[in-house]
């Protein structure tokens, strides 16, 4: 059975994403739209109006073309925490017809090196705080200082602010609509994802992917939006959730966005109260924090009407705890970097706890068994998707694309789903893919296993996610077989955790600990049997719960 949305498919214009966002629509043609503040720096109070974003980005685009020589298809890497003028940078690069590859500013040197070289980026935009590590990487790959630009207004280590590229002639600008873009083929962003396994892969997302994603989302549940809506954003703009939802969708709607460079609970609450925030997009661990921390009760959070939660499931107990503190509609959804963010989303009517909701328009889904036979309602199998939101493919990776796409264009998600005939909603019930989700960020077990096997004391290992219900997130845990002559002590476990910690970004650390075992369960072909290890974890957690009950 092929599932389609109850919402009729919409016409997707054949246009680049920037021209689409800047052309007239029902929101930006309302009186006063040009002077509406669309981005607010939550730390300094600085703002940009809708008209200013258009003006600055079009003039800065001319600078990228005239002074740096950027043009169609040139790849620009952006590594930075959220900035209130991120939208200006992104739009200016799109206006110069560049391809943008945003990345995690918490990366290690090796991770920065991988994305820069894999994407083919020849220009970099970052913040001064990251220069010590990024200059090392750039020196290795031959990226000169005159190709490195900074947010802010200060020149550091020979790297200039990108605003210095602004033409002195205020009339020099790049105008839309842009010419020569093939919306279905030309790549707007290369976002990095671990896919189903392994080292991060470049996800090539076209202009049409983003145009379609904006349209299907803003028209998915129009009744939930109001003219006075204000969005708060701490979710990173390098992540597909923040990029699509909080940069593009909000600009299309001329919706003010209060920007946080990182999540700080007290500041979050202060900003909600100060700006009368109505929309908050979060991840489950933040929901837990909002439900439990006494800080929340110090502030007026009553303006929030809608909370969107994604990146990982949010259980009913956490939803109830959250809404007892912050009365609002809580809606969850499902999406991937490879689907240009959410394509299955709860509505106000269909939001059963545990579900991921219903399909947006212009996309379809099916559920199949291990032999790719289509299944029907109430039958669990792998979720496959197809439609306007689905990526062009993994960058320069034919092997991964062959594994991910079927011959007729369906994309395998690696998630096991069920379509419930009674509620008419989708549910994710298991995961085929091996990814661990720590606070919504991807952790590929294969990457951590490769690092661990580089330690001379380790003979074999496996990494799995351990779910912590109190924090509503998974923690990476390593199961390790030691080389002869080594003892599995607490000291060695700490040593191995630290060994990994210095080689990876913060979210990939072995927060679930290290366990020493005699052997790693494997199939006849040598594949790690992670289900067997998850049974170990389930037994351990059950024994722990029984011990706690016995003490009570």
N, C-alpha and C positions, 0 to 999 in steps of 0.2 A: 504494500500500500504506500502510495506517495501522498504526503501531507502538504497541504497548501494553506495559506492564510485565508481567514474569513474576510480580510480586507482586500478589495480589488487591487490588482497590480496598477502601479502608477507609471506614467510616462517618465522615463529617465532621459533628460536632454543630453545630446552629444556635445558636451562642453567640458572644459577643464574646471577643476574644483574651485579655483580662485575666482574665475569669471562668474561661476555659478553663485558663489557667496556674495559677490559684489553687485550682481545685477538686481534689478527691482524685484521685490517679493511683497507679500501681504504684510510683512512685519517692518521692513526698512523703509516703506513708503508712507508710514503713518506720520502725522505731524509731530515734529520734534525728534524724529529718529536719529538724524545726523548729530544732534547734540546730546544724545543719550549716552551716559557713561556705560561702557561695556566691559571695562576691566579696572579693578581696584587692587592696589598693592596692600594686602592685609597687614604688612609690617610697617609701611611708611605712610599709607594713605594716598599715595600718588594715583592718579587716574588717567585713563584715556577714553575719549569719546569715540563713537562709531565713525564719525567723519574724520577724526584725527588718525585712526587706524588706517583708513583708506588712503589718506594723504601721505602719511609717513611711509607706509609700505610701498606705495607706487614710486615715491621719490628715492627711497633706499634701493629699490629694485634697479633703478637706473645707475646707481652707484656700483652695485654688484656687476652690472654689465660693462660700464665704462671704465671703472678703475681696477677691477679684479679680472675682468675678461670672462666672467661666467656666462654660460649659455645653456641651451637645451640639452638636458641629459647629464650635465655635470652634477656630481654627487657632493653634497655638503653635509658633514657630520655636525651634530649639535649635542654636546654633553653639558648639561646644566640643570640645577634645581629649577623649579618653577619660577619664572619671572613674570611680572605684570605685563611686560612688553614682548613676551614670547610670541604673541599673535602677530606683532609687527614683523618680527624676524621671519617667522614661518611664511607669512603672506608675501613678504618682499622676495624671498627665495623662490616661491612659487611663481611670482610675477616675472622673475628672471628665467623662468622655465627650467629651474634646477630640480633635482631629486634630493629630498632631504632624508637623512638617516639619523634619527634621534636615538640617544642611548642613555643608559643609566649612569648618572654622575658618581655613583658609589662603586663603579667597576674597579678592578685591579688593573695593574699595568698590562698584564697578558690579555685581559678581556677588552680593554681599549684597543690594543694592538690588533686583536682578532677582528673587531668590527670595522676599524679603519681600513685594514687591508682587504677584508672580505667584500666590503661594500664598494671599494675603489674610490673612496673619498679623497679628494685633493684639496679640500678647503675645510676648515674647522672653526666652529664657534663654541666658546666655552665661557667660564667665569674665572677670574684671577686665582681663586683658591685651588683650582684644579691644575693650574699650570705646572707646578713642580713635577707631577707625575706625567702629564700629557706631553710636556716638552721632551721628556725622555723618549716617549713613544714616537713623537714626531721626528726626532733626530734619527731614530733607528730606521724609519721608513722614508726619510728624505723630504719631509713636509716642512718647508721653510717658514720663518716667522711672518713673512708678508702674506702667508696664506692662513694665518691664525688670527681670529678676531674675538673680541670680548663683549659681553654684556657690560653695561655701565659706561662711565665716562673717563676712565683712567687707563693710560697706556702702561703696560707691565711687561717687562722682559722683552721689549721689542714688539709686543703684540698690541695692536691698536683696537679701540672700541669700534664696533661696526658702524656706529653713527657718524664716524669721521668720513665715511663713504658718501654721505648725503651730498648731492650736487649743490653747488653754490647758487646755481640758477634754479629758483624755486619752480620754474615751469618745466624743468627737465624731469620727466617721470615716465614710467611704463604704464600704458593705458590698457584697459580691458574692453572688450573680450580679447584674450590672447589668440594669436594666429599660429597655425601649424601644429596644434596639439591633437594627437589621436587619443581621445579619452579612454578608449577601451584597451589600448596597448601601452601608452606612455605611463611610466611609474612616477607617482607623486611622492610616495614615502617608502623607504625600506626600513621596516621595523623588525627588531630582532626577537625571535622566539625560539624556544628549544624544540618546538614542534612536538613530536611524540617522544623522542629520546635524543640524547646526545648534546653536542656543542650547539650553541645558539646559531640559528639559521636566519638569513635575511629573507623576510617576508615581503615580496614585491606587491604593493597595493597601488592600483591604477587610479587615475582621476575619476573614472567611472565608478570604481568601488566607493570612493568617498562621496561623490554626488548622490549615488543611490542610497548610501547609508544615511546621509543627512535626511533625504526625503522620506525614506521609509520610517525613520525614527520620529521626525517632527510631526508626521501625519499618523503615527501609530495610535496615539491616545490624546488627540488635541484638546479634549475636555479637561485634561489635568493641568493645562497651562493657562496662566493669566498674565495680563499686561504688567502687573507690578511684581512679577517674579524676580528673585535674586538668588543666584547660585553661589555656593561656596566650594572652592576647589583646592584640595591638598593632594589629590591623586596626580601622579606625575604626568607632565605633558609629553614625555617620551613613551609612555604606555598608551596602548590603543584606546583604553577606556577614557583617559584624560584627553587625548588628542581629538578623538571623534566627538565625544560628548561635551567636553568643556571648552574646547577651542572652536570647533566648527559648528556644532548644533547651536550653541549659545550665541555665536555671532550671527548666524542665520536668523535667529529669533530676536536679535537685539536685546539680549538678556544680560544684565550686569553680572560679572563673575568676580567674586572676592577671592584673590589668589594668595595661597599660602605656599611658601617654598618647602615647607615640611609640616607634618602634623604635630601640633602642640595643643593638648587638650584645653588648657585655660585660654589660650589665644583663640582657638576655635570657638569656644563658648562666648568670649567677648565679642568676636566679629559677628556671630549670629545675632546677638543682642543689638549691637551697634547698627548693623545694616539691615536688620529685619529680614534675614535670610529665609527664603521659603523652600528652596531645594537644596538637599545635601546628598551627594553621592559618596558612599562609603564602602568599606570592605568589612567582613564579619568581625575581625578583632577590634575595630573601632566601635562597632555596635556594642560589643561586650564592655568596652571602656565607658561608653556613654551611659550604659545601663547600671554600671557599678560605682563609678567614681563619685565621691561627694562633691567634687568640683562643679559638676553639672548643675547641682541644686542651687548654686550661688547666682545663676544667671537665668534670664528670661529666654527660654527656648521656644516659646509658644508660636512664634512666627513660622516655624517649619511645618509645612503641609505635606511635603513628599520627601521620602528617603528612598534612594535607589541603592541597592546592595548587589554587588557582583563580585566576580573573580573567584568566589568559592561559595559553597552553600551556607545558608544562615538558618539554623533550626528554629522551630516554633518557640522553644523556651527562651531563646535569645530575642526573638521578635517581641514576645510578650514583655520581657524585662525592659527592652528598649522603649516600647510605646507607653509603658507605665511612667517613664521619665520624660519622654519626648513624644507626646501624643501626635501621631502623624500616620499617613499611609506609607507602609513599607512594601516596596515592590522589588522582587528579585528578577534576574534575567540570566541568560546564558550567551556567551560569545567567546571568541578567541581573537588573537591578533590576526589569524588567518581568515576570519570572517569580518574584519574591519569593525570589531566590537559586537555589541549585542544584536542577535537576530531572533532570539526566542525570549519573550519578556512577559512578565505578569501584567495584567490589566487591573483596574480598580475592582472589576467584578470577578475576574479569574486570578486569584492570588492565594490559592491554597498553600499553607505552609509546606515547604519541601519541594514544591513544584518550581519549574523555571518559566512556566507560562505558556504562551502561544506564539506562533510564528508571525513575524512582521511580513508585509507584502513583498513581492518580487523575489522571494526566496522560497525554497521547498525543502522538505526533509523526508527521509525514510529510515526505517530501522531494519537491519539485516542480521542474519545469523552468521556463523563463522565461515559459511560457504557463499556468502553474499546473496542468499535467498531472502526476498522481502518478507517481513513479518507484519502482523496486523496489530490491532489494539491490544493492550494488556500483555504484550509479549516483549521480553527484554532482549535487546541486541544492540549492535553498534549503531550509533547515530551517524548518518551520512547527510550532507547538506549540499545544495546547489543553488546558484542564483546570483543576483547583482552584487552582493556583498562579499563573495568568495574571492580570495586572493588570485592574482595571476599565477603565482607559484613561488617556490623557494628560489632565491637568486642563485643562478649558476650551480644548481644541484639537481641534476637529472635523476639521480638515484632516489633522493628523498621525494621528488615529485612523482616518480613511478609508483612508490609505495603509498603515497597519499591520495592520488587521484585514480578513479576507475576509468576505464576506456570511454565511458559515456559522460564523463565530466563531473561525477559526484566526488565530493571530498570527504575522506574518512576523518572523523574527529577524534577517535580513540576513547570516546565516552560511551558508556552503556546506558541506554535510555529506554523508557517505556512511555507510550502514549496512553493515558488513562481514559477509558471509554466513558466513565461516569463523569469525571470532572472536565474532560476535554482539554487536558493540559499535559504537557510533557514533564517527565521526572528523570533526573539523572540518578541512576542507582549504583553505578560502579564505574571503574576507570580501566580501560584496556591499556591506555598509554601509561607510561611509568612516571610521568611528571609528578613532583611534589609541589603543592601550593602553600608557600609560607606567606601569610598575610597578603594573598593575592598575587604574589610574585612567583615566577616559575623557578624551580630547582630541578635540574636534570640529574637523576642518580648516576648515569654513566659518566658525567663530568667529575663528580666527586669520587667515584670508584677509580677512575683513571689517576686522580691525584693521590689517593690512598695507596694504590699499587706502586707508586713511585717511592714509597717508604720501604727501606730495606728490611724492616721488621715484620712486614705484612706479606703473607703468602697468598691470601685471597680475601675478597670482601664483597659485600652487597650493601647498598644504601636504599632505604625505604622511608616513607613518611609515617610518622606516628601522630595520630590526631589527638589534640588536647581540647576537650569540650569546653573547659573553663575559659580558654582564650579563642575558641572557634578557629583554630588554624592547625596546620600540620607542621611538625618539626622533622628535619632530616635526621635519621639515625643510621649509624654504620654498624653492620655486623662483620666482625673481623676474624679471620683465621691467621694466627701468628706463625712466623717461621720458627723452626725448632730452636730451643734455647732461650726463648722469650716467655715471660710470665705475664698473664693478663691481669695486671694490677690496676688500681684506681689511678695511680701515677702515670702509667702508660696510656690509659684511656684519655687522661687530660693532655698528655703529650701529643697524642694523635689528633685530638680535637684542635689543638693549637697549630699543628702541622698543616691542617686543612685551612684553618681560619686565616692564616697569613697569605694564602694563595687565592682566596675567593672574595667576592663581594659579601657584604654583611648578611644579606638574607640567605646565603648558602651555607652558613656555618652549621656545624653538627649540634644543633640545639637539643636534639633528641638523644644525644650521648653516643657512646661507643659500647657495644656488647661483644664479648669474646665468645666464639663458638668453635666447635671442632671441625665443622664443614659447612659450606654454603650449599643449600639444596639446588640442584640443577637437573635439567632434562637430559635425555640421552644425547641431544645435540649440543649440550653445554650451556643452554640458556638458563639464566637465574630464575628460579621459581619463586617469584616475589609473593605469590599467593600463600605459599607455605610459610614464608617469613611473617606475613601478616597474621597468619593463624597463631604463630608464636606470640605476637604482640597482643592479640585478642585474649589468649590464655593468660598472659601476664597481667593484663588489665583486669580481667575477671578475678584472678587470685588476689590482686591488690584490693579490689572492691569488697571481696568477701572478708578480707582481713580487717578492713575498716569497719564493716558491719559487726564483725565478731567483737571488736573492741568496744563498740557502742552497746 
